[in-house]
Amino acid sequence: MTDLSNQIREGTKKAHTMAENTGFISCFLKGVVEKKSYMKLMCDLYHVYSAMEEELERHKTNSVLYKIYFPELYRKKSIEKDLEYYLGSDWESKVTQTEACKEYVARIREVSNTDPKLLISHHYTRYIGDLSGGQMLKAIAKNSLEVDDAGLNFYTFEDIEDEKNFKKMYRLKLDTLPFAQKGIDAIIEEANNAFRYNMKVFKEIEGNLVVAIGKALFNSLTRRKKKGSTE
C-alpha cells in the first residue's frame, strides 16, 4: 500500500485553488454563467473526455490502469446529450474547440503513447473533481442558465449510487497501485499539468464571458438612458 491518493490531493492543492480562482470559475461559482461561454466549455470538455476515454479503453488491461477502469465515470455520452439539448440534432457539425483544448487533448494522447500511467493524473483531476463538485455546479448552472435537468446530464452519474463511498473506494484503489516514490512524484507533476491545461481552457473561454457581461451591462445602461429620456 502507498499513500498515493493523499499525496496527489496534497500535491495539487495549490493548482486546485488557482483553477478555482480563474475568472471563469469564480464567476461560475457566483452564479454568473452565460450560455454561449458555457457551451464553449461543454464543447471543449467533449473533446477532452472523448480523447481520455478512448485512451483509457485502449489501456484498460494495462497492469496499472485496469485498477481505475471505471466506465461509470465516463462523461462523453452525457455531454453528447447536453450538446444535443443546446445545439440541436446536428450538434456534431457545430462542436468546436479552443486552442487551449487542442493542447490539452494533445497532452492526453502524448502521455497515453509514452507513459500510460500518467493517465491516472488526468483521470483523477477530471473525474474526481466532477464527482466532488457536480451537484453544486449543477444547481448553479440550472439556476443561472434557466434550464432543466435534460440540459445538465454532465453532472449526473447515473451508475454511481453513492458518490461519497465511490470516492472512498477510488482512493483505496489508488493506494494499492505499486508505485515507488519516483512514480508517485511523476503522477503528481502530471496532475498539476492537468490543472494547468484546465486553467488554460478556462482563461480562453473567459474572454467570451467578459465580452458577454460587457454587452449585458451596456444594454442595461442603454435601456436605462432611453427610459430616462422619455420620463
C-alpha positions, 0 to 999 in steps of 0.5 A: 500500500502507498499513500498515493491518493493523499499525496496527489490531493496534497500535491495539487492543492495549490493548482486546485485553488488557482483553477478555482480562482480563474475568472471563469470559475469564480464567476461560475461559482457566483452564479454568473454563467452565460450560455454561449461561454458555457457551451464553449466549455461543454464543447471543449470538455467533449473533446477532452473526455472523448480523447481520455476515454478512448485512451483509457479503453485502449489501456484498460488491461494495462497492469496499472490502469485496469485498477481505475477502469471505471466506465461509470465515470465516463462523461462523453455520452452525457455531454453528447446529450447536453450538446444535443439539448443546446445545439440541436440534432446536428450538434456534431457539425457545430462542436468546436474547440479552443486552442487551449483544448487542442493542447490539452487533448494533445497532452492526453494522447502524448502521455497515453503513447509514452507513459500510460500511467500518467493517465491516472493524473488526468483521470483523477483531476477530471473525474474526481473533481466532477464527482466532488463538485457536480451537484453544486455546479449543477444547481448553479448552472440550472439556476443561472442558465434557466434550464432543466435537468435534460440540459445538465446530464454532465453532472449526473452519474447515473451508475454511481449510487453513492458518490461519497463511498465511490470516492472512498473506494477510488482512493483505496484503489489508488493506494494499492497501485505499486508505485515507488516514490519516483512514480508517485512524484511523476503522477503528481507533476502530471496532475498539476499539468492537468490543472494547468491545461484546465486553467488554460481552457478556462482563461480562453473561454473567459474572454467570451464571458467578459465580452458577454457581461460587457454587452449585458451591462451596456444594454442595461445602461442603454435601456436605462438612458432611453427610459430616462429620456422619455420620463 
